[in-house]
Amino acid sequence: MHPFDIIREGDFLSGQQTSKPSLIHDTLPTILLSADNQACPEPAAKSAAVDDERTPQEIKQDKELADRLSALIEDANEKVLPLCKQIRKHIENMKARPDEDKNEDELVKAVRPLIEEVEKVLNETNGMVKGADPDNQLTRTATRNYKDHKATPEEQRLAEALKIMVEEVQGTIDWAKNELEAFPKAKKDLGPLLDALGQPLVQIAAGVGLVLAGVLNLLSKLLSGLGMESLLHGIAAAVGLDKIYKGLMGTVGKATGSGKK
């Protein structure tokens, strides 16, 4: 059984990001700079090279895979982010109408196809991510060696693309569900569709995190910085990585200064 196939809707734990979406083009957050590389980056780089147990061929393979997956995620973001903005716009516009002009059926008719299109794109992207590791060989290697090297520039690019997807899609899910409290009928119709978006989102993040070790650590820091630790836990649990979850969060705690003593 492929590890992605064990993901169930119950494994999905939503984050709390509810701010309005925005395209993110700035550099990675400062939380990505751990204590060992802030003051002296060159020695840290040498240490990373020493600790990296991958062969030159494996390093090349991982870089090429990260580039391919980055292109997939970035392409999906180009399609999904405008749809998320449209979802928000329709709900905001309906909410701004006078009470006598509000029409929940009209809202459902406008928003439903947008949600369905987002789900379609996410499912297609998830399928392509699965296709990158058909024999589970990369998955087994990454699960075993997830701490063996620091994230490469290619992996940083991929993690940033994933962060944008998670932040924007999950943020829209949470925001929309909250706003739909004012529209009971629309909430009944659209709520399950919004919940369904969570499953492929978790599958994509988990899938990428499994096949590329550096991305798994980097994504944990990014999600923690967004206040989405619960989503990270859902990703880890969904693919059977519960045992390393505490290790991931320990790494996050050191990077952010939030580790428990």
MARBA-3410 file (N, C-alpha, C, O; in Angstrom, 1 decimal):
261
0.8,-1.2,0.0,0.0,0.0,0.0,0.9,1.2,0.0,1.8,1.4,0.8 ~ 0.6,2.2,-0.9,1.3,3.4,-0.9,1.0,4.2,0.3,-0.2,4.3,0.7 ~ 2.0,4.9,1.0,1.7,5.6,2.2,0.7,6.7,2.1,0.0,7.0,3.1 ~ 0.5,7.2,0.9,-0.5,8.3,0.8,-1.9,7.7,0.9,-2.9,8.5,1.2 ~ -2.1,6.4,0.6,-3.4,5.9,0.5,-4.0,5.7,1.9,-5.2,5.5,2.0
-3.2,5.8,2.9,-3.8,5.6,4.3,-4.4,6.9,4.8,-4.9,6.9,5.9 ~ -4.3,8.0,4.1,-4.8,9.2,4.6,-6.3,9.2,4.6,-6.9,8.9,3.6 ~ -6.8,9.6,5.7,-8.2,9.7,5.9,-8.6,11.1,6.2,-7.8,11.9,6.7 ~ -9.9,11.4,6.0,-10.3,12.8,6.2,-10.2,13.1,7.7,-9.9,14.2,8.1 ~ -10.3,12.1,8.6,-10.1,12.3,10.0,-8.7,12.7,10.4,-8.5,13.2,11.5
-7.8,12.4,9.5,-6.4,12.7,9.9,-6.1,14.2,9.7,-5.1,14.7,10.2 ~ -7.0,14.9,9.0,-6.8,16.3,8.7,-7.2,17.2,9.8,-8.3,17.1,10.4 ~ -6.2,18.0,10.3,-6.5,18.9,11.4,-6.3,20.3,10.9,-5.1,20.7,10.5 ~ -7.3,21.1,10.9,-7.2,22.4,10.3,-6.3,23.3,11.1,-6.3,23.2,12.3 ~ -5.7,24.3,10.4,-5.0,25.3,11.1,-5.9,26.5,11.4,-7.1,26.4,11.1
-5.4,27.5,12.0,-6.2,28.6,12.4,-6.0,29.9,11.6,-6.5,31.0,12.0 ~ -5.3,29.8,10.5,-5.0,31.0,9.7,-6.2,31.5,9.0,-6.9,30.8,8.3 ~ -6.6,32.7,9.4,-7.8,33.3,8.8,-7.7,34.7,8.2,-8.6,35.3,7.8 ~ -6.4,35.1,8.0,-6.2,36.4,7.4,-6.5,36.4,6.0,-6.5,35.3,5.3 ~ -6.7,37.5,5.4,-7.0,37.6,3.9,-5.8,37.1,3.2,-4.6,37.4,3.6
-6.0,36.5,2.1,-4.8,35.9,1.3,-4.0,37.0,0.6,-4.5,38.0,0.3 ~ -2.8,36.7,0.5,-1.9,37.6,-0.2,-0.8,36.7,-0.9,-0.3,35.8,-0.3 ~ -0.4,37.1,-2.1,0.7,36.4,-2.8,2.0,36.7,-2.0,2.2,37.9,-1.7 ~ 2.7,35.7,-1.8,3.9,35.9,-1.0,5.1,35.7,-1.8,5.4,34.7,-2.4 ~ 5.9,36.8,-2.0,7.1,36.8,-2.9,8.3,37.2,-2.1,9.4,37.2,-2.7
8.2,37.4,-0.8,9.4,37.8,0.0,10.2,36.6,0.3,9.8,35.4,0.0 ~ 11.3,36.8,1.0,12.2,35.7,1.4,11.6,34.9,2.5,10.6,35.3,3.1 ~ 12.2,33.7,2.7,11.7,32.8,3.8,11.8,33.5,5.1,12.7,34.4,5.3 ~ 10.8,33.3,6.0,10.8,33.9,7.4,12.1,33.6,8.1,12.8,32.7,7.8 ~ 12.4,34.5,9.0,13.7,34.4,9.7,13.7,33.2,10.6,14.8,32.8,11.1
12.6,32.6,10.9,12.6,31.4,11.7,13.3,30.3,11.1,13.7,29.3,11.8 ~ 13.6,30.4,9.8,14.3,29.3,9.1,15.8,29.3,9.5,16.5,28.3,9.2 ~ 16.3,30.4,10.1,17.7,30.5,10.5,17.8,29.9,11.8,17.5,30.6,12.8 ~ 18.4,28.8,12.0,18.6,28.1,13.3,19.8,28.7,13.9,20.6,29.4,13.3 ~ 20.0,28.4,15.2,21.0,29.0,16.0,22.4,28.7,15.5,23.4,29.4,15.7
22.5,27.5,14.8,23.9,27.1,14.4,24.3,27.7,13.1,25.5,27.5,12.7 ~ 23.5,28.4,12.4,23.9,29.0,11.1,23.7,30.5,11.1,24.0,31.2,10.0 ~ 23.2,31.2,12.1,22.9,32.6,12.1,24.3,33.4,12.1,24.5,34.3,11.3 ~ 25.1,33.0,13.1,26.3,33.8,13.3,27.5,33.4,12.3,28.3,34.2,12.0 ~ 27.5,32.1,11.9,28.6,31.6,11.2,28.2,30.7,10.1,28.3,29.5,10.2
27.6,31.2,9.0,27.0,30.3,8.0,27.9,29.4,7.3,27.6,28.3,7.0 ~ 29.2,29.8,7.0,30.1,29.0,6.3,30.5,27.7,7.0,30.4,26.6,6.4 ~ 30.9,27.8,8.3,31.2,26.6,9.0,29.9,25.7,9.1,30.1,24.4,9.0 ~ 28.7,26.3,9.2,27.5,25.5,9.3,27.3,24.7,8.0,26.9,23.5,8.0 ~ 27.6,25.4,6.9,27.5,24.7,5.6,28.4,23.5,5.5,28.1,22.5,5.0
29.7,23.7,6.0,30.6,22.6,6.0,30.1,21.4,6.9,30.2,20.3,6.5 ~ 29.6,21.8,8.0,29.0,20.8,8.9,27.9,20.0,8.3,27.8,18.8,8.4 ~ 27.0,20.7,7.5,25.9,20.1,6.9,26.4,19.1,5.8,25.9,18.0,5.7 ~ 27.5,19.5,5.1,28.1,18.6,4.1,28.6,17.4,4.7,28.5,16.3,4.2 ~ 29.3,17.5,5.9,29.8,16.3,6.6,28.7,15.4,7.0,28.8,14.2,6.9
27.6,16.0,7.6,26.5,15.2,8.1,25.7,14.6,7.0,24.9,13.6,7.3 ~ 25.7,15.1,5.8,24.9,14.6,4.7,25.4,13.2,4.3,26.5,13.1,3.7 ~ 24.6,12.2,4.5,25.1,10.8,4.2,24.7,10.4,2.8,24.9,9.3,2.4 ~ 24.1,11.3,2.0,23.6,11.0,0.7,24.8,10.9,-0.2,25.8,11.6,-0.1 ~ 24.7,10.0,-1.3,25.8,9.9,-2.3,25.6,11.1,-3.2,24.5,11.7,-3.3
26.6,11.4,-4.0,26.5,12.5,-5.0,25.3,12.3,-6.0,24.6,13.2,-6.3 ~ 25.1,11.0,-6.3,24.0,10.7,-7.2,22.6,11.0,-6.5,21.7,11.5,-7.1 ~ 22.5,10.6,-5.2,21.3,10.9,-4.5,21.1,12.4,-4.3,19.9,12.9,-4.4 ~ 22.1,13.2,-4.1,22.0,14.6,-4.0,21.5,15.2,-5.3,20.6,16.0,-5.3 ~ 22.0,14.8,-6.4,21.6,15.2,-7.7,20.1,14.8,-7.9,19.4,15.6,-8.4
19.8,13.6,-7.6,18.4,13.1,-7.8,17.4,14.0,-6.9,16.4,14.3,-7.4 ~ 17.8,14.3,-5.7,16.9,15.1,-4.8,16.7,16.5,-5.4,15.6,17.0,-5.3 ~ 17.8,17.1,-5.9,17.7,18.4,-6.5,16.8,18.4,-7.7,16.0,19.3,-7.8 ~ 16.9,17.5,-8.5,16.1,17.4,-9.7,14.6,17.2,-9.3,13.7,17.7,-9.9 ~ 14.4,16.3,-8.3,13.1,16.0,-7.9,12.4,17.3,-7.2,11.3,17.6,-7.5
13.2,18.0,-6.4,12.7,19.2,-5.8,12.3,20.2,-6.9,11.3,20.9,-6.7 ~ 13.1,20.4,-7.9,12.8,21.3,-9.0,11.5,20.9,-9.7,10.6,21.7,-10.0 ~ 11.3,19.6,-9.9,10.1,19.1,-10.6,8.9,19.4,-9.7,7.8,19.8,-10.2 ~ 9.0,19.0,-8.5,7.9,19.2,-7.5,7.6,20.7,-7.3,6.4,21.1,-7.2 ~ 8.6,21.5,-7.3,8.4,23.0,-7.2,7.5,23.5,-8.3,6.6,24.3,-8.1
7.9,23.0,-9.5,7.1,23.5,-10.7,5.7,23.0,-10.6,4.8,23.8,-11.0 ~ 5.4,21.8,-10.1,4.1,21.3,-9.9,3.3,22.2,-9.0,2.2,22.6,-9.2 ~ 3.9,22.5,-7.8,3.2,23.2,-6.7,3.0,24.7,-7.2,1.9,25.2,-6.9 ~ 4.0,25.3,-7.8,3.9,26.6,-8.2,2.8,26.8,-9.3,2.1,27.8,-9.3 ~ 2.7,25.8,-10.2,1.7,25.8,-11.2,0.3,25.7,-10.6,-0.6,26.4,-11.0
0.2,24.8,-9.6,-1.1,24.7,-8.9,-1.4,26.0,-8.2,-2.6,26.4,-8.2 ~ -0.5,26.7,-7.6,-0.7,27.9,-6.9,-1.2,29.0,-7.8,-2.1,29.8,-7.5 ~ -0.7,29.0,-9.0,-1.2,30.0,-10.0,-2.6,29.8,-10.4,-3.3,30.8,-10.7 ~ -3.1,28.6,-10.3,-4.5,28.3,-10.6,-5.4,28.5,-9.3,-6.5,29.0,-9.4 ~ -4.9,28.0,-8.2,-5.7,27.9,-7.0,-5.9,29.3,-6.3,-6.9,29.6,-5.8
-4.8,30.1,-6.2,-4.9,31.3,-5.5,-5.9,32.3,-6.0,-6.6,32.9,-5.2 ~ -6.0,32.5,-7.3,-7.1,33.4,-7.8,-8.5,32.8,-7.5,-9.4,33.6,-7.3 ~ -8.6,31.5,-7.5,-9.9,30.9,-7.2,-10.3,31.2,-5.7,-11.4,31.5,-5.4 ~ -9.3,31.1,-4.8,-9.5,31.4,-3.4,-9.9,32.8,-3.2,-10.8,33.1,-2.4 ~ -9.3,33.7,-4.0,-9.7,35.2,-3.9,-11.1,35.4,-4.4,-11.8,36.2,-3.8
-11.5,34.7,-5.4,-12.9,34.8,-5.9,-13.9,34.3,-4.9,-15.0,34.8,-4.7 ~ -13.5,33.2,-4.2,-14.4,32.6,-3.1,-14.6,33.7,-2.1,-15.8,33.9,-1.6 ~ -13.6,34.3,-1.6,-13.7,35.3,-0.6,-14.5,36.5,-1.1,-15.3,37.1,-0.4 ~ -14.2,36.9,-2.3,-14.9,38.1,-2.9,-16.4,37.9,-2.9,-17.2,38.8,-2.5 ~ -16.9,36.7,-3.4,-18.3,36.5,-3.5,-18.9,36.5,-2.1,-20.0,37.0,-1.9
-18.3,35.9,-1.1,-18.8,35.9,0.3,-18.8,37.3,0.9,-19.8,37.7,1.5 ~ -17.8,38.0,0.7,-17.7,39.4,1.2,-18.8,40.3,0.5,-19.4,41.0,1.2 ~ -19.0,40.1,-0.8,-20.0,41.0,-1.5,-21.4,40.6,-1.0,-22.2,41.5,-0.8 ~ -21.6,39.4,-0.8,-23.0,39.0,-0.3,-23.2,39.5,1.1,-24.3,39.9,1.4 ~ -22.2,39.4,1.9,-22.3,39.8,3.3,-22.5,41.3,3.4,-23.2,41.8,4.3
-22.0,42.1,2.4,-22.1,43.5,2.4,-23.5,44.0,1.9,-23.8,45.2,2.1 ~ -24.2,43.2,1.3,-25.6,43.6,0.9,-26.5,43.9,2.0,-26.4,43.3,3.1 ~ -27.5,44.7,1.8,-28.6,44.9,2.8,-29.3,43.5,3.0,-29.3,42.7,2.1 ~ -29.8,43.3,4.2,-30.4,42.0,4.5,-31.5,41.6,3.5,-31.6,40.4,3.2 ~ -32.2,42.6,3.0,-33.3,42.2,2.1,-32.8,41.8,0.7,-33.5,41.2,0.0
-31.6,42.1,0.4,-31.0,41.7,-0.9,-30.1,40.5,-0.8,-29.6,40.0,-1.9 ~ -29.9,40.0,0.4,-29.0,38.8,0.5,-29.7,37.5,-0.1,-30.9,37.3,0.2 ~ -29.0,36.8,-0.8,-29.6,35.6,-1.5,-28.6,34.4,-1.3,-27.6,34.3,-2.0 ~ -28.9,33.5,-0.4,-28.0,32.4,-0.1,-27.9,31.4,-1.3,-26.9,30.8,-1.6 ~ -29.0,31.2,-2.0,-29.0,30.4,-3.2,-28.0,30.9,-4.3,-27.3,30.2,-4.9
-28.0,32.2,-4.4,-27.1,32.9,-5.4,-25.7,32.7,-4.9,-24.8,32.5,-5.7 ~ -25.5,32.8,-3.6,-24.1,32.6,-3.1,-23.6,31.2,-3.3,-22.5,31.0,-3.7 ~ -24.4,30.3,-3.1,-24.0,28.9,-3.3,-23.7,28.6,-4.8,-22.7,27.9,-5.1 ~ -24.6,29.2,-5.6,-24.4,29.0,-7.1,-23.1,29.6,-7.5,-22.4,29.0,-8.4 ~ -22.7,30.7,-6.9,-21.4,31.3,-7.3,-20.2,30.7,-6.8,-19.1,30.6,-7.4
-20.3,30.2,-5.5,-19.1,29.7,-4.8,-18.8,28.2,-5.0,-17.7,27.8,-5.1 ~ -19.9,27.4,-5.2,-19.7,26.0,-5.3,-18.7,25.6,-6.4,-17.8,24.8,-6.2 ~ -18.9,26.1,-7.7,-18.0,25.7,-8.7,-16.6,26.1,-8.5,-15.6,25.5,-9.0 ~ -16.4,27.2,-7.8,-15.0,27.7,-7.4,-14.3,26.7,-6.5,-13.2,26.3,-6.7 ~ -15.1,26.3,-5.5,-14.5,25.3,-4.5,-14.2,24.0,-5.2,-13.2,23.4,-5.0
-15.1,23.5,-6.1,-14.9,22.3,-6.8,-13.7,22.4,-7.7,-13.0,21.4,-7.9 ~ -13.5,23.5,-8.3,-12.3,23.7,-9.2,-11.0,23.6,-8.4,-10.0,23.1,-8.8 ~ -11.0,24.3,-7.2,-9.9,24.2,-6.3,-9.6,22.7,-6.0,-8.4,22.3,-6.0 ~ -10.6,22.0,-5.6,-10.4,20.6,-5.2,-9.9,19.8,-6.4,-9.0,18.9,-6.3 ~ -10.4,20.1,-7.6,-9.9,19.4,-8.8,-8.4,19.6,-9.0,-7.7,18.7,-9.3
-8.0,20.9,-8.9,-6.6,21.2,-9.1,-5.7,20.5,-8.0,-4.6,20.0,-8.3 ~ -6.2,20.5,-6.8,-5.4,19.9,-5.7,-5.3,18.4,-5.9,-4.2,17.8,-5.7 ~ -6.4,17.8,-6.3,-6.4,16.3,-6.6,-5.4,16.0,-7.7,-4.7,15.0,-7.6 ~ -5.4,16.8,-8.8,-4.5,16.5,-9.9,-3.1,16.7,-9.5,-2.2,15.9,-9.8 ~ -2.8,17.7,-8.7,-1.5,17.9,-8.2,-1.0,16.8,-7.3,0.1,16.4,-7.4
-1.9,16.4,-6.4,-1.6,15.3,-5.5,-1.2,14.0,-6.3,-0.3,13.3,-6.0 ~ -2.0,13.8,-7.4,-1.7,12.6,-8.2,-0.3,12.7,-8.8,0.4,11.7,-9.0 ~ 0.1,13.9,-9.3,1.4,14.1,-9.9,2.5,14.0,-8.8,3.6,13.5,-9.1 ~ 2.3,14.4,-7.6,3.2,14.2,-6.5,3.4,12.7,-6.2,4.6,12.3,-6.1 ~ 2.3,12.0,-6.2,2.4,10.5,-6.0,3.3,9.9,-7.1,4.1,9.0,-6.8
3.1,10.4,-8.3,3.8,9.8,-9.4,5.3,10.0,-9.4,6.0,9.3,-10.1 ~ 5.7,11.0,-8.6,7.1,11.2,-8.5,7.9,10.1,-7.7,9.1,10.0,-7.8 ~ 7.1,9.3,-7.0,7.7,8.3,-6.1,6.9,7.0,-6.2,6.4,6.5,-5.2 ~ 6.8,6.4,-7.4,5.9,5.3,-7.6,6.3,4.0,-6.9,5.4,3.2,-6.5 ~ 7.6,3.8,-6.6,8.0,2.6,-5.9,8.3,2.8,-4.4,8.8,1.8,-3.8
8.0,3.9,-3.9,8.3,4.3,-2.5,9.7,4.3,-2.1,10.0,4.3,-0.9 ~ 10.6,4.2,-3.0,12.1,4.2,-2.7,12.5,5.5,-2.0,13.2,5.5,-1.0 ~ 12.1,6.6,-2.6,12.5,7.9,-2.0,11.8,8.1,-0.7,12.4,8.7,0.2 ~ 10.6,7.6,-0.6,9.9,7.8,0.7,10.6,7.0,1.8,10.8,7.6,2.9 ~ 11.1,5.8,1.6,11.8,5.1,2.6,13.1,5.8,3.0,13.4,5.8,4.1
13.8,6.3,2.0,15.0,7.0,2.2,14.8,8.2,3.1,15.5,8.5,4.0 ~ 13.8,9.0,2.7,13.6,10.3,3.4,13.1,10.1,4.8,13.5,10.8,5.7 ~ 12.3,9.0,5.0,11.8,8.7,6.3,12.9,8.3,7.3,12.9,8.7,8.4 ~ 13.9,7.6,6.7,15.0,7.1,7.5,16.0,8.3,7.8,16.6,8.3,8.8 ~ 16.2,9.2,6.8,17.3,10.1,6.9,16.8,11.6,6.9,17.4,12.5,6.4
15.7,11.8,7.6,15.1,13.1,7.4,15.9,14.2,8.1,15.6,15.4,7.9 ~ 16.8,13.9,9.0,17.7,14.9,9.6,19.1,14.9,9.1,19.9,15.7,9.6 ~ 19.3,14.2,8.0,20.7,14.0,7.5,21.3,15.2,6.8,22.5,15.3,6.7 ~ 20.5,16.2,6.4,21.1,17.3,5.7,20.2,18.5,5.9,19.0,18.4,6.1 ~ 20.8,19.7,5.7,20.1,20.9,5.7,19.4,21.1,4.4,19.8,20.6,3.4
18.3,21.9,4.4,17.6,22.1,3.2,18.4,22.8,2.1,19.1,23.8,2.4 ~ 18.4,22.3,0.9,19.1,23.0,-0.2,18.2,24.1,-0.8,17.1,24.2,-0.4 ~ 18.8,25.0,-1.6,18.0,26.0,-2.2,16.8,25.5,-3.0,15.7,26.1,-3.0 ~ 17.0,24.3,-3.6,15.9,23.7,-4.4,14.8,23.3,-3.4,13.6,23.5,-3.7 ~ 15.1,22.8,-2.3,14.2,22.4,-1.3,13.5,23.6,-0.6,12.3,23.5,-0.2
14.3,24.6,-0.4,13.7,25.9,0.2,12.6,26.4,-0.8,11.6,26.9,-0.3 ~ 12.9,26.4,-2.1,12.0,26.9,-3.1,10.7,26.1,-3.0,9.6,26.6,-3.0 ~ 10.8,24.8,-2.9,9.7,23.9,-2.8,8.9,24.1,-1.5,7.7,24.1,-1.5 ~ 9.6,24.2,-0.4,8.9,24.4,0.9,8.2,25.8,0.9,7.1,25.8,1.4 ~ 8.7,26.8,0.3,8.0,28.1,0.2,6.8,28.0,-0.7,5.7,28.6,-0.3
6.9,27.2,-1.8,5.7,27.1,-2.6,4.6,26.3,-1.9,3.4,26.6,-2.0 ~ 5.0,25.3,-1.1,4.1,24.6,-0.3,3.4,25.4,0.8,2.2,25.4,1.1 ~ 4.3,26.3,1.4,3.8,27.2,2.5,2.7,28.1,1.9,1.6,28.3,2.5 ~ 2.9,28.6,0.7,1.9,29.5,0.1,0.6,28.8,-0.1,-0.5,29.3,0.1 ~ 0.7,27.5,-0.7,-0.5,26.8,-0.9,-1.2,26.5,0.4,-2.5,26.7,0.4
-0.5,26.0,1.4,-1.2,25.7,2.7,-1.8,27.0,3.3,-2.9,26.9,3.7 ~ -1.0,28.1,3.3,-1.5,29.3,3.9,-2.7,29.8,3.2,-3.7,30.2,3.9 ~ -2.7,29.9,1.9,-3.8,30.5,1.2,-5.0,29.6,1.1,-6.1,30.0,1.4 ~ -4.8,28.3,0.9,-6.0,27.4,0.8,-6.6,27.1,2.1,-7.8,27.3,2.3 ~ -5.8,26.8,3.1,-6.3,26.5,4.5,-6.8,27.8,5.1,-7.8,27.8,5.8
-6.2,28.9,4.8,-6.7,30.2,5.3,-8.1,30.5,4.7,-8.9,31.0,5.4 ~ -8.3,30.2,3.4,-9.6,30.4,2.8,-10.6,29.5,3.4,-11.8,29.9,3.6 ~ -10.3,28.2,3.6,-11.2,27.3,4.2,-11.7,27.8,5.5,-12.9,27.9,5.8 ~ -10.8,28.1,6.4,-11.1,28.6,7.7,-11.9,29.9,7.7,-12.9,30.0,8.4 ~ -11.5,30.8,6.9,-12.2,32.1,6.8,-13.6,31.9,6.3,-14.5,32.5,6.8
-13.7,31.2,5.2,-15.0,31.0,4.6,-16.0,30.3,5.6,-17.2,30.7,5.7 ~ -15.5,29.3,6.3,-16.4,28.6,7.2,-16.9,29.5,8.3,-18.0,29.4,8.8 ~ -16.0,30.4,8.7,-16.4,31.4,9.8,-17.4,32.4,9.2,-18.4,32.7,9.9 ~ -17.2,32.9,8.0,-18.1,33.9,7.4,-19.4,33.3,7.1,-20.4,34.0,7.1 ~ -19.5,32.0,6.7,-20.7,31.4,6.4,-21.6,31.1,7.6,-22.8,30.7,7.4
-21.2,31.4,8.8,-22.1,31.4,9.9,-23.2,32.3,9.8,-24.3,32.1,10.3 ~ -23.0,33.4,9.0,-24.1,34.3,8.7,-25.1,33.8,7.7,-26.1,34.5,7.4 ~ -24.7,32.7,7.0,-25.6,32.2,6.0,-25.8,30.7,6.2,-25.2,29.8,5.6 ~ -26.8,30.4,7.1,-27.0,29.0,7.5,-27.2,28.0,6.3,-26.6,26.9,6.3 ~ -28.0,28.4,5.4,-28.3,27.5,4.2,-27.1,27.3,3.4,-26.7,26.2,3.0
-26.4,28.4,3.1,-25.1,28.3,2.3,-24.1,27.5,3.0,-23.3,26.7,2.4 ~ -24.0,27.6,4.3,-23.1,26.9,5.1,-23.3,25.4,5.0,-22.4,24.6,4.9 ~ -24.6,25.0,5.1,-25.0,23.6,5.0,-24.6,23.0,3.6,-24.1,21.9,3.5 ~ -24.7,23.8,2.6,-24.3,23.3,1.2,-22.8,23.4,1.0,-22.3,22.5,0.3 ~ -22.2,24.4,1.4,-20.8,24.7,1.1,-19.8,24.1,2.1,-18.6,23.8,1.8
-20.2,24.0,3.4,-19.4,23.5,4.4,-18.7,22.2,4.1,-17.4,22.1,4.3 ~ -19.4,21.2,3.7,-18.7,19.9,3.4,-17.8,20.0,2.3,-16.7,19.3,2.3 ~ -18.0,20.9,1.3,-17.1,21.1,0.2,-15.8,21.7,0.6,-14.7,21.3,0.2 ~ -15.9,22.7,1.5,-14.7,23.3,2.1,-13.9,22.3,2.9,-12.7,22.3,2.8 ~ -14.6,21.5,3.7,-13.9,20.5,4.5,-13.1,19.5,3.6,-12.0,19.1,3.9
-13.8,19.2,2.4,-13.1,18.2,1.5,-11.8,18.8,0.9,-11.0,18.0,0.5 ~ -11.7,20.1,0.9,-10.4,20.6,0.3,-9.2,20.3,1.2,-8.1,20.2,0.7 ~ -9.5,20.0,2.5,-8.4,19.7,3.4,-7.7,18.5,3.1,-6.4,18.4,3.2 ~ -8.4,17.4,2.6,-7.7,16.1,2.4,-6.6,16.2,1.3,-5.5,15.8,1.6 ~ -6.9,16.7,0.1,-5.8,16.7,-0.9,-4.7,17.7,-0.5,-3.5,17.5,-0.8
-5.0,18.7,0.3,-4.0,19.7,0.7,-3.0,19.0,1.7,-1.8,19.1,1.5 ~ -3.5,18.2,2.6,-2.7,17.5,3.5,-1.9,16.4,2.8,-0.7,16.2,3.0 ~ -2.5,15.7,1.8,-1.8,14.7,1.0,-0.6,15.3,0.3,0.4,14.7,0.2 ~ -0.8,16.4,-0.3,0.2,17.1,-1.1,1.4,17.4,-0.2,2.6,17.1,-0.5 ~ 1.1,18.1,0.9,2.2,18.5,1.8,2.9,17.3,2.4,4.1,17.3,2.5
2.1,16.3,2.8,2.7,15.0,3.4,3.5,14.3,2.3,4.6,13.8,2.6 ~ 3.0,14.3,1.1,3.7,13.6,0.0,5.1,14.2,-0.3,6.1,13.5,-0.4 ~ 5.1,15.5,-0.4,6.4,16.2,-0.7,7.3,16.0,0.5,8.5,15.8,0.3 ~ 6.8,16.1,1.7,7.6,16.0,2.9,8.2,14.6,3.1,9.3,14.4,3.6 ~ 7.5,13.6,2.5,8.0,12.2,2.6,9.2,12.0,1.6,10.2,11.4,2.0
9.0,12.5,0.4,10.0,12.1,-0.6,11.3,13.0,-0.5,12.3,12.6,-1.1 ~ 11.2,14.1,0.2,12.4,15.0,0.3,12.6,15.4,1.7,11.8,16.1,2.3 ~ 13.7,14.8,2.3,13.9,15.0,3.7,14.0,16.4,4.2,13.4,16.8,5.2 ~ 14.8,17.2,3.4,15.0,18.6,3.9,13.7,19.4,3.9,13.6,20.3,4.8 ~ 12.8,19.1,3.0,11.5,19.8,3.0,10.7,19.5,4.2,10.0,20.4,4.7
10.8,18.3,4.7,10.0,17.9,5.8,10.3,18.8,7.0,9.4,19.3,7.7 ~ 11.6,19.0,7.3,12.0,19.8,8.4,11.7,21.3,8.1,11.2,22.0,9.0 ~ 11.9,21.7,6.9,11.7,23.1,6.6,10.2,23.5,6.6,9.8,24.5,7.1 ~ 9.4,22.6,6.2,7.9,22.8,6.2,7.4,22.9,7.6,6.5,23.6,7.9 ~ 8.0,22.1,8.5,7.6,22.1,9.9,7.8,23.5,10.5,7.0,24.0,11.3
9.0,24.1,10.1,9.3,25.4,10.6,8.3,26.5,10.1,7.8,27.4,10.8 ~ 8.0,26.4,8.8,7.1,27.3,8.1,5.7,27.2,8.7,5.1,28.3,9.0 ~ 5.2,26.0,8.9,3.9,25.9,9.4,3.8,26.3,10.9,2.8,26.9,11.3 ~ 4.8,26.1,11.6,4.9,26.5,13.0,4.9,28.1,13.0,4.2,28.7,13.9 ~ 5.6,28.7,12.1,5.6,30.1,12.1,4.3,30.7,11.7,4.0,31.9,12.1
3.5,30.0,11.0,2.1,30.4,10.7,1.1,30.1,11.7,-0.1,30.3,11.5 ~ 1.5,29.5,12.8,0.6,29.0,13.8,-0.2,27.8,13.4,-1.3,27.6,13.9 ~ 0.4,27.0,12.5,-0.3,25.8,12.0,0.3,24.5,12.5,0.4,23.5,11.7 ~ 0.7,24.5,13.8,1.3,23.2,14.3,0.3,22.1,14.2,0.7,20.9,14.0 ~ -1.0,22.3,14.4,-2.0,21.3,14.4,-2.0,20.6,13.0,-2.2,19.4,12.8
-1.9,21.5,11.9,-1.9,21.0,10.6,-0.6,20.1,10.3,-0.7,19.1,9.7 ~ 0.5,20.5,10.9,1.7,19.7,10.8,1.6,18.4,11.4,2.0,17.4,10.9 ~ 0.9,18.4,12.6,0.7,17.1,13.3,-0.2,16.2,12.5,0.0,15.0,12.4 ~ -1.2,16.8,11.8,-2.1,16.1,10.9,-1.3,15.4,9.8,-1.6,14.3,9.4 ~ -0.4,16.2,9.2,0.4,15.7,8.1,1.2,14.5,8.6,1.3,13.5,7.9
1.9,14.7,9.7,2.8,13.6,10.2,2.0,12.4,10.5,2.4,11.3,10.2 ~ 0.8,12.5,11.2,0.0,11.4,11.6,-0.6,10.7,10.3,-0.7,9.5,10.3 ~ -0.9,11.5,9.3,-1.6,10.9,8.1,-0.7,10.0,7.4,-1.1,9.0,6.8 ~ 0.6,10.2,7.4,1.6,9.3,6.7,2.4,8.5,7.6,3.4,7.9,7.2 ~ 2.0,8.3,8.8,2.7,7.4,9.7,4.0,7.9,10.3,4.8,7.1,10.6
4.1,9.2,10.4,5.3,9.8,10.9,5.2,10.3,12.3,5.9,11.2,12.7 ~ 4.2,9.8,13.1,4.0,10.2,14.4,5.2,10.2,15.3,5.5,11.1,16.2 ~ 6.1,9.1,15.1,7.2,8.9,15.9,8.3,10.0,15.8,9.0,10.4,16.7 ~ 8.3,10.6,14.6,9.3,11.7,14.4,8.7,13.1,14.6,9.4,14.1,14.5 ~ 7.4,13.1,14.8,6.8,14.4,15.0,7.4,15.2,16.1,7.6,16.4,16.0
7.6,14.6,17.3,8.2,15.3,18.4,9.6,15.8,18.0,10.0,16.9,18.5 ~ 10.4,15.0,17.2,11.7,15.5,16.8,11.6,16.7,15.9,12.4,17.6,16.1 ~ 10.6,16.7,15.1,10.4,17.9,14.2,10.1,19.1,15.0,10.6,20.2,14.8 ~ 9.1,19.0,16.0,8.7,20.1,16.8,9.9,20.5,17.7,9.9,21.7,18.1 ~ 10.8,19.6,18.1,11.9,20.0,18.9,12.8,20.9,18.0,13.4,21.9,18.5
13.0,20.6,16.8,13.8,21.4,15.8,13.1,22.8,15.7,13.8,23.8,15.7 ~ 11.8,22.8,15.6,11.1,24.0,15.4,11.3,24.9,16.7,11.5,26.1,16.6 ~ 11.2,24.3,17.9,11.4,25.0,19.1,12.7,25.7,19.2,12.8,26.8,19.7 ~ 13.8,25.0,18.8,15.1,25.6,18.8,15.2,26.7,17.9,15.8,27.7,18.2 ~ 14.6,26.6,16.7,14.7,27.7,15.7,13.9,28.9,16.1,14.3,30.0,15.7
12.8,28.7,16.8,11.9,29.8,17.1,12.0,30.3,18.5,11.5,31.3,18.9 ~ 12.8,29.5,19.3,12.9,29.9,20.7,11.7,29.5,21.6,11.5,30.0,22.7 ~ 10.9,28.6,21.0,9.6,28.3,21.7,9.6,26.9,22.3,8.6,26.4,22.8 ~ 10.8,26.2,22.2,10.9,24.8,22.7,10.6,24.8,24.2,11.0,25.7,24.9 ~ 10.0,23.7,24.6,9.7,23.5,26.1,10.9,23.1,26.8,11.7,22.3,26.3
11.1,23.6,28.0,12.2,23.3,28.8,11.8,22.2,29.8,12.6,21.7,30.6
END
